[in-house]
Structures are given as structure tokens and as C-alpha cells.
Amino acid sequence: MTHKAGVQIPKSVPRLFYPCSALTAKKSGQLKKELAAKRKELEQAKARQAELDNLIAATFEKLATGI
């Protein structure tokens, strides 16, 4: 495959390692949307983890005080 800049890219090179400019604008946009969605999922998971951590801490505190 030939890159837009005229550089020959061997078929043995995975697409993941192609130069960024080899991505089409459509594919680039799609990847950006997927990345944004994954970041949002990560933030939600972090929030859930914080809630669970607080619940666990409160439970241990109640156990320690004997309530």
C-alpha cells in the first residue's frame, strides 16, 4: 500500500501503525467518537467505583463502632 505522501507501506505492517495521515477523515471522525464514548464510560466507571468505596468505608465504620 502507498501512503498519501508517497511512502510505500508494507502489507506486513498492521494498520494500527500506519501514519495518522493515512486515516481518512471519516475514519478519523469515527475513531474520535469512539474514543469520546470510551472516555465517558471510564468516567462513569470511576464515579461508580467512588460510590462503592464510600459505601465500603461507611460499612466498615459502622462495624468498627458496633452499630
Kinemage of the C-alpha trace (Angstrom):
@kinemage 1
@onewidth
@group {chain A} dominant
@subgroup {mainchain}
@vectorlist {calphas} color= white
{ca met a 1} P 0.000 0.000 0.000
{ca thr a 2} L 1.194 3.511 -0.733
{ca his a 3} L 0.667 6.252 1.810
{ca lys a 4} L -0.726 9.621 0.699
{ca ala a 5} L 2.762 11.106 0.962
{ca gly a 6} L 4.031 8.508 -1.499
{ca val a 7} L 5.713 6.336 1.115
{ca gln a 8} L 5.392 2.615 0.466
{ca ile a 9} L 3.898 0.775 3.461
{ca pro a 10} L 4.498 -2.988 3.525
{ca lys a 11} L 1.415 -5.182 3.885
{ca ser a 12} L 3.037 -6.810 6.917
{ca val a 13} L 2.655 -3.560 8.900
{ca pro a 14} L -0.610 -3.603 10.882
{ca arg a 15} L -2.983 -0.766 10.043
{ca leu a 16} L -2.716 0.402 13.638
{ca phe a 17} L 0.845 1.539 12.930
{ca tyr a 18} L 0.097 3.465 9.727
{ca pro a 19} L 0.917 7.155 9.883
{ca cys a 20} L -2.037 9.184 11.148
{ca ser a 21} L -2.470 10.966 7.838
{ca ala a 22} L -3.226 7.581 6.249
{ca leu a 23} L -6.578 7.612 8.044
{ca thr a 24} L -9.480 9.011 6.129
{ca ala a 25} L -11.357 11.931 7.613
{ca lys a 26} L -14.421 9.719 8.040
{ca lys a 27} L -12.488 7.008 9.873
{ca ser a 28} L -10.708 9.609 11.979
{ca gly a 29} L -14.040 11.130 12.993
{ca gln a 30} L -15.433 7.718 13.832
{ca leu a 31} L -12.415 6.886 15.979
{ca lys a 32} L -12.696 10.220 17.795
{ca lys a 33} L -16.362 9.482 18.590
{ca glu a 34} L -15.461 6.006 19.841
{ca leu a 35} L -12.681 7.449 21.995
{ca ala a 36} L -15.040 10.059 23.465
{ca ala a 37} L -17.574 7.328 24.269
{ca lys a 38} L -14.890 5.205 25.953
{ca arg a 39} L -13.724 8.199 27.991
{ca lys a 40} L -17.312 8.813 29.103
{ca glu a 41} L -17.651 5.136 30.095
{ca leu a 42} L -14.404 5.409 32.047
{ca glu a 43} L -15.595 8.496 33.925
{ca gln a 44} L -18.882 6.755 34.782
{ca ala a 45} L -16.983 3.692 35.994
{ca lys a 46} L -14.746 5.893 38.153
{ca ala a 47} L -17.841 7.546 39.662
{ca arg a 48} L -19.396 4.135 40.426
{ca gln a 49} L -16.119 2.978 41.967
{ca ala a 50} L -16.014 6.069 44.187
{ca glu a 51} L -19.592 5.381 45.342
{ca leu a 52} L -18.675 1.784 46.170
{ca asp a 53} L -15.545 2.892 48.014
{ca asn a 54} L -17.629 5.288 50.118
{ca leu a 55} L -20.195 2.567 50.846
{ca ile a 56} L -17.477 0.122 51.891
{ca ala a 57} L -15.844 2.746 54.117
{ca ala a 58} L -19.183 3.546 55.760
{ca thr a 59} L -19.874 -0.152 56.338
{ca phe a 60} L -16.501 -0.709 57.999
{ca glu a 61} L -17.009 2.398 60.115
{ca lys a 62} L -20.359 1.039 61.339
{ca leu a 63} L -18.785 -2.335 62.070
{ca ala a 64} L -15.928 -0.686 63.967
{ca thr a 65} L -18.258 1.407 66.113
{ca gly a 66} L -20.563 -1.565 66.763
{ca ile a 67} L -23.719 -0.017 65.334
